[in-house]
Amino acid sequence: MNAITRRRSSESAPRKQEAPDSLPFRAVPHNLEAEQALLGAILINNEAHDRVSSFLEPGHFYDPLHQQIYETAATLIGAGKQATPITLKTFFANTEATQDGLTVPQYLGRLAANATTIINARDYGRTIYDLATRRQLIVVGEEMVNVAYDSPVDFPPKQQIEEAEMKLFALAETGKYGQGFATFSSALATAIEMANSAYQRDGGLSGIATALRALDSKLGGLQASDLLILAGRPSMGKTALATNLAFNIARARARSLQQRPELGPDDISHDGAVVGFFSLEMSAEQLATRIISEQAGIPSEKIRRGLINEDEFKRLVDTSREMANLPLFIDQTGGISIAQLAARARRLKRQHGLGLIVVDYLQLLSGSSRRASEGRVQEVSEITTGLKALAKELNAPILALSQLSRAVENREDKRPQLADLRESGSIEQDADVVMFVFREEYYVERTKPAEGTAEFNDWMAKMQAVSGRAEVIIGKQRHGPVGTVNLQFDANVTRFSDLAHDAYIPQRTE
């Protein structure tokens, strides 16, 4: 048999499979030496615990005994007591011996004896934390692989990607959200920090200022983790008001970053916020045209038809240059689900930061297929619950626009009420704030009588009284008053602003 024949015979012969025992075994990432070094440092000097307690938890340790030691030491230190091998040994009197045959009290003594310094305590803690994160990544990855292999019919790949992204985001944000119970003292510290940031902001507001003083005075700004519903009948201007607020807030953040660079981009004392605008009805170009029209003071009809003169074009260019660097991001995908919206919002927060989400509008979102099969009311309930949960998760306000039922048109007083919210009572239930946009001018204009009649003169007087005015009716607010805010509305450029008489007038003192 020549060499070629032998080679072919060897290639065609079945390969001998390796025995399972000979396959390489990969241990999950861990570092017992780093865990021992950190615990020893804590036992000889409890100050080491202060250097890692802000980010390191018992579950981050790989060894179960190390988890118990760290948790017990933390409990003693938190109670103002000393954590030493002597004070800890009473808690481990009945614990099984270690693999080396040492009792736990003996093991504690060895940890303390081998520790030399606490200088590297934070580095040891970071190593333990990072390895724990890697182990969690392995779990997420294994779940993704197993689900992809199983490929259930009712679980399409797109949904798996969204769920995997949600798990990865939750892992990336560990330490910020979902920490379970918080002590009242930590909640108090957060409240004081919020008050301090409000004091340092130009508007003196605890929330994000909208640049509409009358609205801010009622709401205290847009509060973090709040779900705000802005509802109205068609042509009332709810989209216009939403774009006004989005632009004002994004511009305030851009100016604050430019004027106060020493604070850093993530400092909570900055004015404004990064805005994510989900435009489910209008394209990004249409939305941009509307915003340019509002800010340049040029009707959007003239911009679309090219009916602008040289001065207006120059004003348009200057305005667009100012707007180019605004932290305002637009997603124009129509018909997305609440899960897709949440995934994209999380991604935006990871990449650019996120301080406000605007959804135009709520009824164009879809829920899960299961809820959709149960009816539109259940689907909308899932959407509003999901938006509220997302607002809390991202610690950012969500402003969602909503339609109203036609019941408004059948009443003599067209001002909307909470009962007019369309399709589900969950909108009112889940929302922290419910606002309605109402322009009486729209209805009065459509009752125009024949000219030259007495009714026409009365109509003219009424039109003059309501022309250029809009009302934002706050029908619900969990942490503030309800009532009506009067605003100026320029219909030509769809821009809302404060009324002149709403300016601050000092009270006269005796």
C-alpha positions as a Python dict, from the first residue, in 0.01 Angstrom:
ca = {
    (1, 'M'): (0, 0, 0),
    (2, 'N'): (151, 332, -108),
    (3, 'A'): (147, 654, 92),
    (4, 'I'): (-152, 800, -89),
    (5, 'T'): (-361, 486, -25),
    (6, 'R'): (-265, 481, 339),
    (7, 'R'): (-361, 847, 375),
    (8, 'R'): (-700, 795, 212),
    (9, 'S'): (-765, 493, 432),
    (10, 'S'): (-687, 692, 741),
    (11, 'E'): (-912, 979, 627),
    (12, 'S'): (-1204, 748, 560),
    (13, 'A'): (-1172, 558, 887),
    (14, 'P'): (-1394, 690, 1166),
    (15, 'R'): (-1211, 899, 1425),
    (16, 'K'): (-1196, 767, 1774),
    (17, 'Q'): (-1395, 995, 2005),
    (18, 'E'): (-1233, 1117, 2322),
    (19, 'A'): (-1361, 969, 2641),
    (20, 'P'): (-1572, 1209, 2848),
    (21, 'D'): (-1316, 1198, 3128),
    (22, 'S'): (-1044, 1327, 2895),
    (23, 'L'): (-1242, 1638, 2789),
    (24, 'P'): (-1099, 1962, 2932),
    (25, 'F'): (-1288, 2102, 3232),
    (26, 'R'): (-1326, 2478, 3255),
    (27, 'A'): (-1391, 2620, 3600),
    (28, 'V'): (-1599, 2936, 3620),
    (29, 'P'): (-1396, 3253, 3683),
    (30, 'H'): (-1302, 3303, 4048),
    (31, 'N'): (-1006, 3400, 4262),
    (32, 'L'): (-1003, 3244, 4609),
    (33, 'E'): (-674, 3418, 4696),
    (34, 'A'): (-826, 3761, 4636),
    (35, 'E'): (-1129, 3668, 4848),
    (36, 'Q'): (-905, 3545, 5131),
    (37, 'A'): (-686, 3857, 5110),
    (38, 'L'): (-986, 4090, 5131),
    (39, 'L'): (-1149, 3904, 5421),
    (40, 'G'): (-817, 3899, 5608),
    (41, 'A'): (-777, 4273, 5555),
    (42, 'I'): (-1129, 4334, 5691),
    (43, 'L'): (-1060, 4118, 5998),
    (44, 'I'): (-745, 4307, 6092),
    (45, 'N'): (-882, 4652, 6008),
    (46, 'N'): (-1256, 4708, 5963),
    (47, 'E'): (-1186, 5021, 5760),
    (48, 'A'): (-1122, 4787, 5466),
    (49, 'H'): (-1494, 4708, 5464),
    (50, 'D'): (-1578, 5076, 5416),
    (51, 'R'): (-1370, 5077, 5099),
    (52, 'V'): (-1571, 4801, 4931),
    (53, 'S'): (-1916, 4808, 5094),
    (54, 'S'): (-2057, 5049, 4834),
    (55, 'F'): (-2033, 4793, 4554),
    (56, 'L'): (-1944, 4451, 4698),
    (57, 'E'): (-2213, 4215, 4827),
    (58, 'P'): (-2191, 3867, 4984),
    (59, 'G'): (-2321, 3706, 4666),
    (60, 'H'): (-2019, 3829, 4473),
    (61, 'F'): (-1792, 3585, 4659),
    (62, 'Y'): (-1741, 3247, 4493),
    (63, 'D'): (-1682, 3043, 4807),
    (64, 'P'): (-2002, 2998, 5015),
    (65, 'L'): (-1803, 3019, 5339),
    (66, 'H'): (-1650, 3347, 5226),
    (67, 'Q'): (-2001, 3475, 5157),
    (68, 'Q'): (-2105, 3395, 5515),
    (69, 'I'): (-1790, 3550, 5665),
    (70, 'Y'): (-1829, 3872, 5465),
    (71, 'E'): (-2201, 3903, 5544),
    (72, 'T'): (-2148, 3842, 5918),
    (73, 'A'): (-1859, 4089, 5934),
    (74, 'A'): (-2065, 4351, 5749),
    (75, 'T'): (-2352, 4304, 5994),
    (76, 'L'): (-2124, 4354, 6294),
    (77, 'I'): (-1955, 4658, 6143),
    (78, 'G'): (-2293, 4807, 6053),
    (79, 'A'): (-2401, 4767, 6415),
    (80, 'G'): (-2097, 4963, 6530),
    (81, 'K'): (-1911, 4658, 6660),
    (82, 'Q'): (-1567, 4519, 6579),
    (83, 'A'): (-1540, 4230, 6334),
    (84, 'T'): (-1242, 4016, 6435),
    (85, 'P'): (-1170, 3641, 6437),
    (86, 'I'): (-1271, 3639, 6804),
    (87, 'T'): (-1605, 3820, 6760),
    (88, 'L'): (-1692, 3619, 6449),
    (89, 'K'): (-1611, 3271, 6576),
    (90, 'T'): (-1927, 3248, 6789),
    (91, 'F'): (-2135, 3274, 6470),
    (92, 'F'): (-1956, 2975, 6312),
    (93, 'A'): (-1930, 2736, 6606),
    (94, 'N'): (-2147, 2473, 6435),
    (95, 'T'): (-2026, 2528, 6079),
    (96, 'E'): (-1862, 2237, 5900),
    (97, 'A'): (-1482, 2230, 5872),
    (98, 'T'): (-1309, 2356, 5559),
    (99, 'Q'): (-1157, 2130, 5294),
    (100, 'D'): (-819, 2166, 5463),
    (101, 'G'): (-962, 2017, 5781),
    (102, 'L'): (-962, 2347, 5969),
    (103, 'T'): (-1251, 2457, 6182),
    (104, 'V'): (-1401, 2790, 6080),
    (105, 'P'): (-1256, 2973, 6386),
    (106, 'Q'): (-913, 2835, 6292),
    (107, 'Y'): (-970, 2944, 5931),
    (108, 'L'): (-1062, 3296, 6046),
    (109, 'G'): (-738, 3312, 6244),
    (110, 'R'): (-541, 3206, 5937),
    (111, 'L'): (-711, 3472, 5722),
    (112, 'A'): (-614, 3742, 5971),
    (113, 'A'): (-262, 3606, 6018),
    (114, 'N'): (-189, 3604, 5644),
    (115, 'A'): (-325, 3956, 5588),
    (116, 'T'): (-66, 4232, 5585),
    (117, 'T'): (-227, 4556, 5469),
    (118, 'I'): (-559, 4714, 5366),
    (119, 'I'): (-405, 4933, 5095),
    (120, 'N'): (-513, 4692, 4822),
    (121, 'A'): (-855, 4615, 4973),
    (122, 'R'): (-1047, 4808, 4706),
    (123, 'D'): (-850, 4638, 4427),
    (124, 'Y'): (-927, 4297, 4576),
    (125, 'G'): (-1293, 4395, 4600),
    (126, 'R'): (-1302, 4505, 4236),
    (127, 'T'): (-1143, 4178, 4129),
    (128, 'I'): (-1406, 3979, 4318),
    (129, 'Y'): (-1686, 4194, 4175),
    (130, 'D'): (-1561, 4164, 3816),
    (131, 'L'): (-1527, 3786, 3841),
    (132, 'A'): (-1880, 3762, 3981),
    (133, 'T'): (-2004, 3965, 3684),
    (134, 'R'): (-1826, 3725, 3448),
    (135, 'R'): (-1999, 3432, 3615),
    (136, 'Q'): (-2334, 3601, 3567),
    (137, 'L'): (-2248, 3664, 3201),
    (138, 'I'): (-2181, 3292, 3161),
    (139, 'V'): (-2526, 3214, 3304),
    (140, 'V'): (-2694, 3460, 3065),
    (141, 'G'): (-2496, 3320, 2772),
    (142, 'E'): (-2583, 2960, 2857),
    (143, 'E'): (-2951, 3051, 2881),
    (144, 'M'): (-2933, 3218, 2539),
    (145, 'V'): (-2770, 2909, 2385),
    (146, 'N'): (-3019, 2667, 2543),
    (147, 'V'): (-3321, 2870, 2435),
    (148, 'A'): (-3179, 2907, 2082),
    (149, 'Y'): (-3135, 2529, 2059),
    (150, 'D'): (-3486, 2459, 2188),
    (151, 'S'): (-3639, 2726, 1960),
    (152, 'P'): (-4001, 2715, 2085),
    (153, 'V'): (-4259, 2804, 1822),
    (154, 'D'): (-4417, 3076, 2038),
    (155, 'F'): (-4080, 3236, 2117),
    (156, 'P'): (-3937, 3393, 1797),
    (157, 'P'): (-3567, 3494, 1778),
    (158, 'K'): (-3658, 3862, 1785),
    (159, 'Q'): (-3821, 3820, 2126),
    (160, 'Q'): (-3523, 3620, 2252),
    (161, 'I'): (-3289, 3903, 2149),
    (162, 'E'): (-3502, 4154, 2338),
    (163, 'E'): (-3508, 3940, 2653),
    (164, 'A'): (-3132, 3877, 2632),
    (165, 'E'): (-3072, 4249, 2592),
    (166, 'M'): (-3291, 4318, 2896),
    (167, 'K'): (-3091, 4070, 3106),
    (168, 'L'): (-2760, 4216, 2990),
    (169, 'F'): (-2880, 4567, 3066),
    (170, 'A'): (-2993, 4461, 3414),
    (171, 'L'): (-2650, 4307, 3467),
    (172, 'A'): (-2474, 4620, 3343),
    (173, 'E'): (-2685, 4839, 3570),
    (174, 'T'): (-2632, 4623, 3881),
    (175, 'G'): (-2585, 4852, 4177),
    (176, 'K'): (-2816, 5120, 4035),
    (177, 'Y'): (-3155, 4957, 3995),
    (178, 'G'): (-3334, 4661, 4143),
    (179, 'Q'): (-3148, 4650, 4472),
    (180, 'G'): (-3452, 4537, 4671),
    (181, 'F'): (-3525, 4702, 5005),
    (182, 'A'): (-3349, 5026, 5089),
    (183, 'T'): (-3308, 5161, 5440),
    (184, 'F'): (-3497, 5474, 5529),
    (185, 'S'): (-3168, 5652, 5602),
    (186, 'S'): (-3053, 5592, 5241),
    (187, 'A'): (-3389, 5716, 5114),
    (188, 'L'): (-3349, 6030, 5327),
    (189, 'A'): (-3000, 6085, 5184),
    (190, 'T'): (-3141, 6059, 4832),
    (191, 'A'): (-3417, 6308, 4917),
    (192, 'I'): (-3164, 6556, 5056),
    (193, 'E'): (-2949, 6513, 4745),
    (194, 'M'): (-3254, 6582, 4527),
    (195, 'A'): (-3330, 6897, 4727),
    (196, 'N'): (-2968, 7008, 4694),
    (197, 'S'): (-2970, 6958, 4317),
    (198, 'A'): (-3297, 7153, 4296),
    (199, 'Y'): (-3136, 7436, 4492),
    (200, 'Q'): (-2840, 7445, 4254),
    (201, 'R'): (-3046, 7438, 3935),
    (202, 'D'): (-3142, 7769, 3778),
    (203, 'G'): (-3516, 7705, 3810),
    (204, 'G'): (-3498, 7579, 4167),
    (205, 'L'): (-3697, 7269, 4070),
    (206, 'S'): (-3660, 6912, 4193),
    (207, 'G'): (-3751, 6780, 3848),
    (208, 'I'): (-3651, 6867, 3492),
    (209, 'A'): (-3757, 7220, 3398),
    (210, 'T'): (-3972, 7249, 3084),
    (211, 'A'): (-3898, 7621, 3029),
    (212, 'L'): (-4271, 7690, 3068),
    (213, 'R'): (-4276, 7864, 3405),
    (214, 'A'): (-4649, 7827, 3466),
    (215, 'L'): (-4633, 7451, 3403),
    (216, 'D'): (-4317, 7407, 3610),
    (217, 'S'): (-4472, 7587, 3905),
    (218, 'K'): (-4756, 7330, 3909),
    (219, 'L'): (-4546, 7019, 3848),
    (220, 'G'): (-4217, 7115, 4009),
    (221, 'G'): (-4059, 7003, 3681),
    (222, 'L'): (-4081, 6655, 3531),
    (223, 'Q'): (-3999, 6418, 3815),
    (224, 'A'): (-3769, 6118, 3774),
    (225, 'S'): (-3943, 5779, 3745),
    (226, 'D'): (-4283, 5944, 3679),
    (227, 'L'): (-4520, 5839, 3401),
    (228, 'L'): (-4688, 6151, 3262),
    (229, 'I'): (-4982, 6125, 3023),
    (230, 'L'): (-5051, 6417, 2789),
    (231, 'A'): (-5391, 6367, 2628),
    (232, 'G'): (-5609, 6564, 2393),
    (233, 'R'): (-5844, 6547, 2098),
    (234, 'P'): (-5701, 6585, 1745),
    (235, 'S'): (-5577, 6935, 1655),
    (236, 'M'): (-5548, 7041, 2020),
    (237, 'G'): (-5168, 7057, 1991),
    (238, 'K'): (-5051, 6769, 2209),
    (239, 'T'): (-4771, 6672, 1968),
    (240, 'A'): (-4670, 7036, 1938),
    (241, 'L'): (-4652, 7071, 2316),
    (242, 'A'): (-4450, 6748, 2342),
    (243, 'T'): (-4197, 6866, 2082),
    (244, 'N'): (-4176, 7206, 2255),
    (245, 'L'): (-4095, 7039, 2586),
    (246, 'A'): (-3848, 6794, 2429),
    (247, 'F'): (-3661, 7073, 2253),
    (248, 'N'): (-3656, 7302, 2557),
    (249, 'I'): (-3519, 7027, 2780),
    (250, 'A'): (-3256, 6909, 2531),
    (251, 'R'): (-3143, 7268, 2467),
    (252, 'A'): (-3115, 7335, 2841),
    (253, 'R'): (-2888, 7031, 2878),
    (254, 'A'): (-2667, 7138, 2584),
    (255, 'R'): (-2628, 7489, 2727),
    (256, 'S'): (-2565, 7360, 3080),
    (257, 'L'): (-2291, 7126, 2957),
    (258, 'Q'): (-2130, 7415, 2773),
    (259, 'Q'): (-2152, 7661, 3061),
    (260, 'R'): (-2061, 7422, 3346),
    (261, 'P'): (-1810, 7171, 3204),
    (262, 'E'): (-1649, 7124, 3546),
    (263, 'L'): (-1953, 6928, 3667),
    (264, 'G'): (-1910, 6640, 3424),
    (265, 'P'): (-2177, 6515, 3181),
    (266, 'D'): (-2354, 6289, 3432),
    (267, 'D'): (-2384, 6538, 3720),
    (268, 'I'): (-2743, 6569, 3842),
    (269, 'S'): (-2701, 6944, 3894),
    (270, 'H'): (-2708, 7004, 3519),
    (271, 'D'): (-3019, 7165, 3374),
    (272, 'G'): (-3221, 6981, 3112),
    (273, 'A'): (-3171, 6620, 3007),
    (274, 'V'): (-3089, 6388, 2720),
    (275, 'V'): (-3420, 6322, 2540),
    (276, 'G'): (-3532, 6010, 2356),
    (277, 'F'): (-3833, 6079, 2132),
    (278, 'F'): (-4030, 5782, 2001),
    (279, 'S'): (-4227, 5921, 1707),
    (280, 'L'): (-4460, 5637, 1609),
    (281, 'E'): (-4675, 5852, 1383),
    (282, 'M'): (-4448, 6111, 1221),
    (283, 'S'): (-4115, 6054, 1048),
    (284, 'A'): (-3794, 6198, 1192),
    (285, 'E'): (-3781, 6450, 906),
    (286, 'Q'): (-4136, 6570, 973),
    (287, 'L'): (-4062, 6602, 1342),
    (288, 'A'): (-3738, 6793, 1274),
    (289, 'T'): (-3922, 7025, 1034),
    (290, 'R'): (-4183, 7098, 1297),
    (291, 'I'): (-3920, 7176, 1562),
    (292, 'I'): (-3725, 7400, 1323),
    (293, 'S'): (-4049, 7579, 1238),
    (294, 'E'): (-4126, 7634, 1606),
    (295, 'Q'): (-3783, 7771, 1690),
    (296, 'A'): (-3721, 7977, 1376),
    (297, 'G'): (-4072, 8123, 1381),
    (298, 'I'): (-4142, 8016, 1022),
    (299, 'P'): (-4462, 7822, 938),
    (300, 'S'): (-4383, 7462, 846),
    (301, 'E'): (-4607, 7491, 537),
    (302, 'K'): (-4374, 7758, 393),
    (303, 'I'): (-4070, 7540, 469),
    (304, 'R'): (-4218, 7232, 299),
    (305, 'R'): (-4330, 7428, -9),
    (306, 'G'): (-4012, 7632, -39),
    (307, 'L'): (-4202, 7960, 4),
    (308, 'I'): (-3940, 8130, 220),
    (309, 'N'): (-3740, 8440, 141),
    (310, 'E'): (-3367, 8494, 188),
    (311, 'D'): (-3395, 8633, 542),
    (312, 'E'): (-3613, 8340, 652),
    (313, 'F'): (-3373, 8091, 497),
    (314, 'K'): (-3082, 8250, 684),
    (315, 'R'): (-3281, 8231, 1006),
    (316, 'L'): (-3358, 7869, 929),
    (317, 'V'): (-2990, 7785, 880),
    (318, 'D'): (-2886, 7965, 1201),
    (319, 'T'): (-3152, 7778, 1398),
    (320, 'S'): (-3053, 7441, 1253),
    (321, 'R'): (-2689, 7503, 1345),
    (322, 'E'): (-2787, 7572, 1704),
    (323, 'M'): (-2999, 7257, 1710),
    (324, 'A'): (-2740, 7027, 1548),
    (325, 'N'): (-2565, 6935, 1872),
    (326, 'L'): (-2873, 6897, 2090),
    (327, 'P'): (-2895, 6570, 2289),
    (328, 'L'): (-3229, 6487, 2123),
    (329, 'F'): (-3261, 6141, 1969),
    (330, 'I'): (-3556, 6038, 1750),
    (331, 'D'): (-3679, 5684, 1685),
    (332, 'Q'): (-3930, 5689, 1398),
    (333, 'T'): (-4013, 5318, 1390),
    (334, 'G'): (-4388, 5271, 1375),
    (335, 'G'): (-4587, 4996, 1544),
    (336, 'I'): (-4318, 4882, 1787),
    (337, 'S'): (-4404, 4684, 2098),
    (338, 'I'): (-4355, 4800, 2454),
    (339, 'A'): (-4073, 4544, 2488),
    (340, 'Q'): (-3894, 4686, 2182),
    (341, 'L'): (-3936, 5041, 2310),
    (342, 'A'): (-3790, 4941, 2647),
    (343, 'A'): (-3493, 4768, 2482),
    (344, 'R'): (-3415, 5072, 2267),
    (345, 'A'): (-3450, 5309, 2562),
    (346, 'R'): (-3207, 5098, 2764),
    (347, 'R'): (-2961, 5100, 2476),
    (348, 'L'): (-2984, 5478, 2444),
    (349, 'K'): (-2923, 5519, 2816),
    (350, 'R'): (-2615, 5297, 2796),
    (351, 'Q'): (-2473, 5481, 2495),
    (352, 'H'): (-2561, 5846, 2558),
    (353, 'G'): (-2743, 5871, 2890),
    (354, 'L'): (-3116, 5936, 2906),
    (355, 'G'): (-3315, 6179, 3117),
    (356, 'L'): (-3654, 6197, 2942),
    (357, 'I'): (-3855, 5968, 2712),
    (358, 'V'): (-4137, 6100, 2494),
    (359, 'V'): (-4381, 5858, 2327),
    (360, 'D'): (-4605, 5991, 2049),
    (361, 'Y'): (-4841, 5828, 2097),
    (362, 'L'): (-4946, 5554, 2340),
    (363, 'Q'): (-5221, 5394, 2129),
    (364, 'L'): (-4973, 5316, 1848),
    (365, 'L'): (-4771, 5087, 2075),
    (366, 'S'): (-4847, 4717, 2084),
    (367, 'G'): (-4827, 4473, 2370),
    (368, 'S'): (-4744, 4105, 2374),
    (369, 'S'): (-4934, 3869, 2144),
    (370, 'R'): (-5092, 3702, 2448),
    (371, 'R'): (-5236, 4029, 2580),
    (372, 'A'): (-5343, 4134, 2232),
    (373, 'S'): (-5548, 3816, 2202),
    (374, 'E'): (-5727, 3902, 2528),
    (375, 'G'): (-5849, 4235, 2393),
    (376, 'R'): (-5733, 4590, 2343),
    (377, 'V'): (-5813, 4694, 2702),
    (378, 'Q'): (-5578, 4428, 2842),
    (379, 'E'): (-5313, 4519, 2586),
    (380, 'V'): (-5323, 4889, 2679),
    (381, 'S'): (-5304, 4790, 3046),
    (382, 'E'): (-4984, 4598, 2971),
    (383, 'I'): (-4843, 4897, 2782),
    (384, 'T'): (-4907, 5150, 3060),
    (385, 'T'): (-4776, 4912, 3326),
    (386, 'G'): (-4466, 4855, 3114),
    (387, 'L'): (-4408, 5229, 3067),
    (388, 'K'): (-4438, 5292, 3440),
    (389, 'A'): (-4195, 5007, 3516),
    (390, 'L'): (-3951, 5143, 3256),
    (391, 'A'): (-3967, 5492, 3407),
    (392, 'K'): (-3873, 5349, 3748),
    (393, 'E'): (-3604, 5125, 3602),
    (394, 'L'): (-3431, 5407, 3410),
    (395, 'N'): (-3508, 5664, 3681),
    (396, 'A'): (-3632, 5903, 3413),
    (397, 'P'): (-3974, 6059, 3343),
    (398, 'I'): (-4174, 5923, 3051),
    (399, 'L'): (-4413, 6159, 2875),
    (400, 'A'): (-4665, 5953, 2676),
    (401, 'L'): (-4923, 6114, 2451),
    (402, 'S'): (-5272, 5967, 2441),
    (403, 'Q'): (-5591, 6007, 2247),
    (404, 'L'): (-5928, 6088, 2403),
    (405, 'S'): (-6265, 5933, 2328),
    (406, 'R'): (-6524, 6113, 2117),
    (407, 'A'): (-6740, 6166, 2425),
    (408, 'V'): (-6577, 6508, 2455),
    (409, 'E'): (-6743, 6625, 2133),
    (410, 'N'): (-7090, 6542, 2264),
    (411, 'R'): (-7069, 6776, 2565),
    (412, 'E'): (-7136, 7148, 2568),
    (413, 'D'): (-6820, 7205, 2772),
    (414, 'K'): (-6548, 7045, 2560),
    (415, 'R'): (-6287, 7046, 2836),
    (416, 'P'): (-6164, 6688, 2878),
    (417, 'Q'): (-6189, 6484, 3194),
    (418, 'L'): (-6016, 6172, 3328),
    (419, 'A'): (-6312, 5960, 3218),
    (420, 'D'): (-6240, 6059, 2856),
    (421, 'L'): (-5911, 5866, 2844),
    (422, 'R'): (-5948, 5615, 2567),
    (423, 'E'): (-5951, 5234, 2583),
    (424, 'S'): (-5842, 5159, 2938),
    (425, 'G'): (-5875, 5281, 3295),
    (426, 'S'): (-5518, 5164, 3350),
    (427, 'I'): (-5392, 5484, 3187),
    (428, 'E'): (-5538, 5688, 3471),
    (429, 'Q'): (-5436, 5427, 3729),
    (430, 'D'): (-5071, 5383, 3628),
    (431, 'A'): (-4996, 5747, 3548),
    (432, 'D'): (-4843, 5976, 3809),
    (433, 'V'): (-4958, 6284, 3619),
    (434, 'V'): (-5243, 6318, 3368),
    (435, 'M'): (-5260, 6640, 3165),
    (436, 'F'): (-5504, 6750, 2896),
    (437, 'V'): (-5440, 7003, 2620),
    (438, 'F'): (-5744, 7215, 2542),
    (439, 'R'): (-5783, 7506, 2300),
    (440, 'E'): (-6127, 7662, 2306),
    (441, 'E'): (-6032, 7865, 2000),
    (442, 'Y'): (-6052, 7547, 1789),
    (443, 'Y'): (-6421, 7493, 1877),
    (444, 'V'): (-6526, 7860, 1872),
    (445, 'E'): (-6372, 7907, 1528),
    (446, 'R'): (-6596, 7633, 1388),
    (447, 'T'): (-6917, 7805, 1504),
    (448, 'K'): (-6863, 8115, 1290),
    (449, 'P'): (-7202, 8270, 1196),
    (450, 'A'): (-7280, 8480, 891),
    (451, 'E'): (-7106, 8817, 881),
    (452, 'G'): (-7311, 9129, 959),
    (453, 'T'): (-7537, 8957, 1210),
    (454, 'A'): (-7558, 9020, 1586),
    (455, 'E'): (-7435, 8666, 1642),
    (456, 'F'): (-7126, 8746, 1435),
    (457, 'N'): (-7034, 9037, 1664),
    (458, 'D'): (-7071, 8813, 1971),
    (459, 'W'): (-6862, 8548, 1795),
    (460, 'M'): (-6590, 8802, 1717),
    (461, 'A'): (-6577, 8911, 2081),
    (462, 'K'): (-6552, 8551, 2194),
    (463, 'M'): (-6283, 8471, 1937),
    (464, 'Q'): (-6079, 8769, 2055),
    (465, 'A'): (-6098, 8641, 2412),
    (466, 'V'): (-5977, 8289, 2331),
    (467, 'S'): (-5748, 8352, 2035),
    (468, 'G'): (-5390, 8239, 2087),
    (469, 'R'): (-5466, 8079, 2423),
    (470, 'A'): (-5438, 7720, 2536),
    (471, 'E'): (-5507, 7538, 2859),
    (472, 'V'): (-5311, 7250, 3010),
    (473, 'I'): (-5553, 7089, 3253),
    (474, 'I'): (-5378, 6882, 3520),
    (475, 'G'): (-5643, 6624, 3605),
    (476, 'K'): (-5424, 6407, 3826),
    (477, 'Q'): (-5094, 6452, 4010),
    (478, 'R'): (-4975, 6213, 4280),
    (479, 'H'): (-4742, 6457, 4451),
    (480, 'G'): (-4886, 6798, 4372),
    (481, 'P'): (-5196, 7006, 4304),
    (482, 'V'): (-5436, 6971, 4015),
    (483, 'G'): (-5564, 7269, 3822),
    (484, 'T'): (-5534, 7458, 3496),
    (485, 'V'): (-5226, 7621, 3344),
    (486, 'N'): (-5288, 7892, 3084),
    (487, 'L'): (-5040, 7917, 2797),
    (488, 'Q'): (-4988, 8119, 2482),
    (489, 'F'): (-5021, 7923, 2156),
    (490, 'D'): (-4897, 8046, 1819),
    (491, 'A'): (-5087, 7834, 1567),
    (492, 'N'): (-4873, 7944, 1271),
    (493, 'V'): (-4562, 7777, 1412),
    (494, 'T'): (-4737, 7547, 1667),
    (495, 'R'): (-4539, 7691, 1958),
    (496, 'F'): (-4645, 7708, 2321),
    (497, 'S'): (-4512, 7974, 2557),
    (498, 'D'): (-4600, 8147, 2884),
    (499, 'L'): (-4866, 8414, 2885),
    (500, 'A'): (-4736, 8763, 2953),
    (501, 'H'): (-4945, 8802, 3270),
    (502, 'D'): (-4796, 8481, 3411),
    (503, 'A'): (-4465, 8658, 3465),
    (504, 'Y'): (-4360, 8689, 3825),
    (505, 'I'): (-4485, 9004, 3999),
    (506, 'P'): (-4336, 9073, 4344),
    (507, 'Q'): (-4593, 9085, 4620),
    (508, 'R'): (-4637, 9424, 4783),
    (509, 'T'): (-4526, 9434, 5144),
    (510, 'E'): (-4677, 9670, 5396),
}
